[in-house]
């Protein structure tokens, strides 16, 4: 439809992606939902009057095919939310090689492939008005959390990618937003029960909190947003200034015994 604002959301079948789709739909966006679970996507798309496509963001060829179909229907994409991600609990010593590969392919490469595939749609939207690309990273992108080593490494890579992309696309009218949420309670990750530290459990977010932060970043043009600001932003700065000290501190915390990826 003419004048319709189209948003593409990856990892939309649950958690942050699902909450973001509901919020954006209420704000008048036409949402195109991408994920691997068709039954969940179909139900949500019907609820928010959106569209859905099966897509495993690790598969570059599949991402390109899906993007081609979406762009044929919607040549201009005003918002892309790179949200698809998987946890990676465990250290680099204890985690299987397959888990390391899966986490990196989903959390880092997935965002790269989707950004490249949907870039023509973002450029088309930017030609008429500003377009937005949101990378849902994590505070793990700034804090090397030892008990989730593969996850933290993938998020460090994703953060560098997001910042680099922001500089690359700035002159084209495409605003890249980097979102850095702390621990989030989702279907596949339950930090309120799995984290060993009671202090850390106090700052766990819900998916709806992150969805509101995404909408806020887009609405206000915020380029990088840590949610919640305290305690994560000060700790991120501390990591950069005193990496050895923080490494000793975070090494004392982790997940309760028996919790695995």
N, C-alpha and C positions, 0 to 999 in steps of 0.2 A: 504493500500500500504506500502511496506517496506520503512522504513526511514521517514514515514509521521509523522509530529508533530500534535497531536490531542489536541484540547482545548475544554473543556466543559464550557459553559457560562450559568448561571441561570439568570432569569429576562431579557431574550434576546429579547423580543418582542418590546421593546421601550427604549428610554433614554440611560443610560450608557451602558447597555448590548448590545443594537443594535449598538451603536457607536463602542464598543469594538470589536464586531464581524466583522464589516467592516474593522477596522484597522488591526486586526490579520489576516484576510483573505488576505489582501494586502501584509502582511509580510510572507505569505506562510503557515499559519496554516490551518488545517482542523477543522472547527468549528462545534461543536454539540450544538445546541441551545435548551434551555429549558425554558418554560414559560407556561402560562395558555391560551394564545390566539393563537389558531391554524392557523387562517388565516394570522395573522401577521408573525408568525414563518415560515410558508410555503413560503411566498413571500421573506422574508429575506434569508432563506436557499437557495432558487433558485438564488438569487442575488450573494451570496458569495460562491456558490458551496459547501454548507454545508449540514448538516442533522438537523432534529428537532424532538423533542419529547414533547408531552404535559406533564406538570408536575407542580403540586402545592406543593411547598417545605414544606408547613405546614403538609402535609400528609406523614408521615414516611413510611408507606407501599408503597405508590405510588412512593416515591423517590427510595426505594429499588428496586422496579420492573423496573423502568426506567433505573437505573444504571446497573442492570443485563443485560438488552437488549443492552445498549450502550457498556458495557464491553465485551459482546459476539462478537460484531463487531470490537471493538477496545480494545484489552486487556491492552494496555499501554496508559495511559492518561498523557501527559506531562504537562498539565496546566488545573487547575480547577479555575474558577472565580466565587466565591460566591457573586453575585451581587443582587439577588432578594431582594426587600425590599418595604415597604409601609410607607407612612407618618403617623404621629400620632399627629396632631396638637391638642392643648388643654391641660389643666392642669389635674393632677390626680383627682382634685375635679370636673371638668366640663366634663371630657371625660367618655363615656359610658364604662361599664365593657367589653362589646363585642369588643370595639375598642382596649382596653388595651390588651386583649387576642390575637386579630388578629395581632397587631403590634409585640408582643413578639414572637408569633409562627412563623411569617414570618421572621423577622429581625434577631432573635437569633437562635431559634430551626431550622429554615430552613437551615442555614449554617452548623449547627452541623450535621443534618441528611445527607446533601449532602457530607460533608467531610468524614463522616464514610462510606457512600455507595460507593464513588469513590476512597477510599483509596487503595484498591487492584490495581486499574489501575495506580495510582500515584506511588505505590511501584514497579510495573512492569517497569514503565518508568525510575524510579530512579536507577534500577539495571543496566541500560545501560548508562544513562546520567542523569543529575540532573532534577528533576521534580519540578513543582512550583504550589503553591496554593495561590490564592489571595483572601483575604477577604475585600470586599468594605464596610468599616465601616462608619465613619463620624466623624467630629470634635465634634459632639454631644456625641461621646463616651468619650470625655475628658472634655467637658463643659456641665454642667447641665443647659440646656436652659429651663426655667420654662414654657414658652408658648407651649412647645412640650414635656411635661413631660414623657409620655409613650414612645415616640420615643427615647428620650435621655436615658431612662433606658434600652431600648432594645439594644441600641448601646454601652452603658457601658458594658453590658453583652457580646456583640459580641466582643468588644475589649479585654476583659479579656480572652475570649475563644481563640481568634486569637493569643494572646501572649503566652498563655499556650500551644497551639498546636505547635507554632514555636519551643518552647523548647522541646516538645515531639518528633517531627519528624526530628529535626536537624541531629541526628546521622544516619538517614536513607537516607540522600541525598535528602530530600524533603524540599525545601525552602519555608517557609510561609511568604507572604508579607501582611502587614497590611496597607491599604490605608485609609487615613483620609481626605476626601474632605470636603470643606465647603458647603455652599448653592449651589445647582445645579438646573438650569432651565431644567425641564423635562416636559413630556406630562401631568403628574399628579400632578406636583408641580411647581408653578410659583412665586418664591420668588421675582423676579424683580417687580412684581405688588402687591404681598400680604404682603411683609415685611413693617412694619411701619417706620423703620429707613432708611433714605436715605444713611447714611454711610454704613450700612450693605449691601444695594443693590448694592453698587459699587464693592463688592467683589464676586458677584454671578458668578458661572462658567457655561459653557455649557457642555453637555455630552461628546463632543469631547475632551475637556480639560482633563476630568477624564480618558477617554480611552487612551490618550497619556501618562498620568501618570502611568497607569497600565502597559503599554508596557515598559515604562522606568524602572519601579521597577523590572520587570522580566528580562529585558536586563542587567541591572546594578547590580542586586542582592540586591536591596534596601529592607531592612526588614520592615521598617516603614516609611511612607511618608505622610506628611501633605501638602495638596494642596488647596490654595496657602499657602506657609510657613507663610507669613505675611498677616493678623494679627493673624491667628488662633494659630500658635505654641506658641507665647509669651502669648496669653490669656490662653492657656491650662496650661502652667507652672504657671501662676498667679492663676488659679483655684486651683491648688494643694497646693500652698503656702498660699494663702489668700482666702479660700473658702467662708467665710462670706462676705467679701467685694465684691467679684464678684457676689455672689447671689443677693446682693442689686442692683448691676448695671444691670445685665441681666433681673431682674424683671421689669425694666422700659421699656424694649423693647418687641416686639412681632409682631403680625400680625394685619393688618388693620381690623377694625370692619366688621363683616359679613362674615369673612373667617372661614370656618369650615373644619373638616376632610372629 
